[in-house]
Amino acid sequence: MNLQSNSSSVVIVGSGAAALYCALNLRDDVNVTIITEKTCTDCNSYLAQGGIATARNKEDIPAHISDTLKAGQYKNSVEAVEILVNESRENIENLLKLGVDLDKENNHLLYTKEAAHSINRIVHHKDTTGKAVVDGLLAKVKSKKNITIEENASLVDLLVENNQCHGVVYYKDNNYIKLTAKDVVLATGGIGGLFKHSTNFRHIKGIGLYLSLKHDIKLHDTEYIQFHPTAFYDESNDGRCFLISESLRGEGAVITNLEGDRFVDELLPRDVVTKEILKEMHRTNSNHVLLDISHKDSEYIKNRFPSIYSNCLEKGYDLCSGPIPIAPAQHYFMGGIAVNLNSKSSMDNLYIVGEASCTGVHGANRLASNSLLEALVFSRRAAKEINTLIDDIKLTEISYEGNLDIDTVKKDSLTTLIKYFSSKGDFIKNELVNY
Ligand SMILES: Cc1cc2nc3c(=O)[nH]c(=O)nc-3n(C[C@H](O)[C@H](O)[C@H](O)COP(=O)(O)OP(=O)(O)OC[C@H]3O[C@@H](n4cnc5c(N)ncnc54)[C@H](O)[C@@H]3O)c2cc1C
């Protein structure tokens, strides 16, 4: 197969919040190529409902840090958590400057509460925050002359020599392209596509993780996989489960068994609520439980959760008039490719941002709405370091002798990762797709 050659100062793989925000924080004189598997909006960032966590003000910083550490069962990197929270405010302000539309009243940001947060500190755009973030950032990216976007482009491999990354190989329109770059940023997201039931897009399958295993790039905390307690339970489900945001519980929704009895405090951390639901499902021999917010005013529900309301209605359930069926589903990967506080991996010139990375901020369990925040804070830190160091890096084209068959690469990636995660315990093993 013919391999075409091209070059770019920086290549970013992925088009979620981490990728787009990283691109926008790079210098205007650095040319950037974004390559992404499908269209730019086919990313988990686009699906985010609840919002983005941020310290409300200086006084709230210790409490946000403490909530994050508590939810993470104190397995977090304290240094990374401090950065996350200390830099939260400035990044939300940057988002607003970049044109992202967040809900306000009288020109002041509105804050909601989600599980395990001690106060209301989640900024949002109704229940479609991710769409507002991606739409806002994408419009800005498209207006920049130094950024090129390649959609429908699948990552095949990294160009590696002596533990240094010199670019990527990708597949697009029946062609394989060798894209030489000074720095590579992987923003390829989580691992939901490896699981039978996940709230993630099915094509997000941990390609970054696979390539890290292939090239001996360090990983961290890969046993920490989050199952969201409240995904819509749908027997005809084809794999991607519709998420019922935590913010419904933050606004008073209750979880009951099929008899209507409450059995868990809805605002405990995700892993605790998930375990209690699974126990109750086991005890009552049922494949789902119920979530009910119908005691709230109908107009309020429709206005605050328009997307969840209409999605449930399409599935035959009216949030305003009764409970909906829910069950836990894989949702988020706390572990990932190990990075330092500027998002650099163990390989030279290779940065990992967003869910693909493991900065250590989430510990064993992510606090709600801290992941978009992590994507922003640490992708900006990556961009800042790249801006400082890139002029001293020489663009070096190396040869590529690897496999040039996208189907074989995808198959190998899937079998490698299924085998890898099968060793992480029986619960995870049983939840993985059969392959
Ligand atoms: C339903 C849902 C609701 C959520 N709600 C919230 C919330 O309210 N608040 C919050 O903080 N977090 C939320 N999260 C988590 C959060 O959205 C994600 O963790 C975060 O958006 C990840 O951003 P990212 O940029 O790292 O990756 P993503 O946005 O997932 O982007 C990954 C990108 O990589 C691309 N890619 C993948 N594989 C390849 C390949 N082989 N070749 C080329 N490109 C590839 C994808 O196409 C995609 O563009 C939610 C997640 C889901 C699924």
The ligand as a Gaussian input file, in Angstrom:
#p B3LYP/6-31G(d) Opt

LIG

0 1
 C      -22.899000      10.745000      27.944000
 C      -21.756000      11.419000      28.643000
 C      -21.999000      12.486000      29.487000
 C      -20.946000      13.128000      30.144000
 N      -21.189000      14.215000      30.930000
 C      -20.147000      14.885000      31.485000
 C      -20.351000      16.088000      32.207000
 O      -21.469000      16.579000      32.329000
 N      -19.258000      16.706000      32.737000
 C      -17.990000      16.224000      32.602000
 O      -17.037000      16.828000      33.106000
 N      -17.778000      15.074000      31.904000
 C      -18.808000      14.415000      31.339000
 N      -18.574000      13.273000      30.623000
 C      -17.200000      12.833000      30.418000
 C      -16.549000      13.757000      29.407000
 O      -17.479000      14.112000      28.416000
 C      -15.356000      13.121000      28.731000
 O      -14.532000      12.506000      29.665000
 C      -14.545000      14.170000      28.043000
 O      -15.380000      14.910000      27.190000
 C      -13.419000      13.563000      27.256000
 O      -12.936000      14.542000      26.373000
 P      -11.745000      14.177000      25.405000
 O      -11.497000      15.385000      24.587000
 O      -10.622000      13.609000      26.178000
 O      -12.294000      12.964000      24.524000
 P      -13.565000      12.838000      23.567000
 O      -14.426000      14.021000      23.633000
 O      -14.166000      11.518000      23.837000
 O      -12.894000      12.820000      22.138000
 C      -12.121000      11.739000      21.689000
 C      -11.822000      11.985000      20.237000
 O      -10.873000      11.032000      19.755000
 C      -11.292000      10.586000      18.480000
 N      -10.728000       9.259000      18.217000
 C      -10.914000       8.122000      18.930000
 N      -10.263000       7.106000      18.338000
 C       -9.659000       7.607000      17.238000
 C       -8.870000       7.047000      16.195000
 N       -8.582000       5.737000      16.164000
 N       -8.413000       7.853000      15.204000
 C       -8.724000       9.189000      15.207000
 N       -9.482000       9.773000      16.156000
 C       -9.947000       8.987000      17.152000
 C      -12.803000      10.576000      18.583000
 O      -13.431000      10.532000      17.317000
 C      -13.046000      11.884000      19.331000
 O      -13.056000      12.970000      18.451000
 C      -19.627000      12.633000      29.966000
 C      -19.385000      11.551000      29.120000
 C      -20.434000      10.946000      28.462000
 C      -20.141000       9.789000      27.568000

